């Protein structure tokens, strides 16, 4: 996350446009910098941590859906949203990914508790504390969900499992 923040700050200082990129499984070409610029890949953001007592997983934006499934399997847990492809979890959050299990488990949006985001100016911040109940302040997590990188770069996700 810190390296992403430094790259964003450098792009801002040089007035170079930037486009975040997840796994590249989307077919719309959203990560192609048509007007030139820098592609910021999240593929090396690989954190995988299970907070079993809280029924949460903390994952880097570059972790793939199938990697998380295999990581959670020994614990008997799962991350419910299941797009038919194998996208990165950052990409799922950025596009609000859903799939065949949406009716049972909800979309990605309903299963993300908190995000670690790099702002368009390069600041690094967490959208909310990863606690079960919190009603104070703006709901920044949902603001970034589905924004497709236009509001910031998602670097880390705290997920309900």
N, C-alpha and C positions, 0 to 999 in steps of 0.2 A: 503493500500500500504506500509506503513512504517513497519508493522509487516512482510509482505512478504519479504521486503528488509532485515530485521534482520535475518529471517530464511535462506535466500540465503547466507548471509555473514557467518552465523554459519556453514552451509554446506560446503562452500568453505574453511573455516579455518580448519574444521575437515576432509576435502577431501572426503566428502560423496556425491555421485551422487544424483541429484534431478530431478524430473519429474513434470511439471505443470499439473493440472487436472481441467477441466471445469465441465460441467454437467455430463459427462460420457455417452453422447448419441451416441458417435461414436462406430462403431462396429469393428474397427481395433485393439483395445487394445493398443492404443498409450500412455495411461496414466499408464500402468503397468510397474513398475520398475523391469524388468526381471533380471537385474544384481544386484539387491538390491538397497537400497537408500531410499530417502524421497520423498513422494508424496506431492506436495504443492497444496492444494485445494484453488481455488479462489471463492468458494461458498459463503463466508461471505463478499465479496466485493459487497455491495448492493446499492451503490449510485444511485439515480434517480433524475435528475434535468432537467427541460425544460428551454431552453433559447429561448423563443418564438420569440422575435424580430430578433434573428439571425437564426431561423429555425434549431436549434441544440438541441440535447439532450446529457447530460453527464451522463454516466452510469457506474456502477461498472462491472467488468468482470463476476461476479457471477449472474447478473440479467438475467433472462430467457427471450427469445424472446416474449412469450405471456404476461409476466409481463409488458414489455415495450409497447406492443400493447395496453393493458388495461390502462396504465398510459397516453398514448398519445390520446386515444379515445375521452375524453371530449374536447380536444382542436381541434378535427377534423384533426389531423396530424397522419402520420404513418411512420414506418420504413419499406421501401419497400422490402428488401431481405426477402425471406420466405422459408427456408428449411422446409421440411414436418414434421420434428421432432420439439421438443421444446428445442433447445440447449441454452446454456448460450451464451451471446453476446461475451464474451471473447473467447469462443470456436469457435464461428462463425468467428471471426477475425483471430484467430490462424490457422484455416483451410481454410480460404477464402470461407466460406459457400455461397451457392447459392440455387436456387430452382425454382419453377414454375413461379415466378414473375420476373425472371432475365431479360428477354427481355424488360420489361417495366421499371424496376427500377435499374437494374444493380446488380452486386454481392455485397457481403459485402465489398469487397475491394474498390469499387467505392463510397461507402457511409460512409466510416470512414474518418474523417477529421484529427484526432489526437489521439495519444495513450499515456497513462502513463505506462511506462515499468520499470521493475526491470531488470537490466543488469545481466549477469552471475557472475559478481563480487559483486553484491548487491547494486549497485548505482541505484537511482531512478531518472528518467528523462522523460520529455515530448518530443515526437518526432517532434512536430511543434506547433506553436501557432495556436489556432483554429480561424483563420480568413478566410474570403472568398477567398482572393487572396494573395498568397505569393509565390515568385519564388526564394527566397534566400536559399542557403544551400542545403544539401543533402536531398533526400526524404526518411527519415527514416521510416515514417509511412508504406509505401509500402514494405520496407525491412522486417518489422516484420509481415506483413500480410501474412498468409500462411506458416510461418516458423515453426508452430506447437510446439512452446516452445523451439526450439533449440537455439534461439538467446537471449531469455529473457522471463520473465513472464509478460504478459499483465495484468494490474491491473484496468485500466480505459480506456473508449473509449469516444470520442466526435464524435457524429453521425449526419449526415444530416437527417432531418425529413421533 
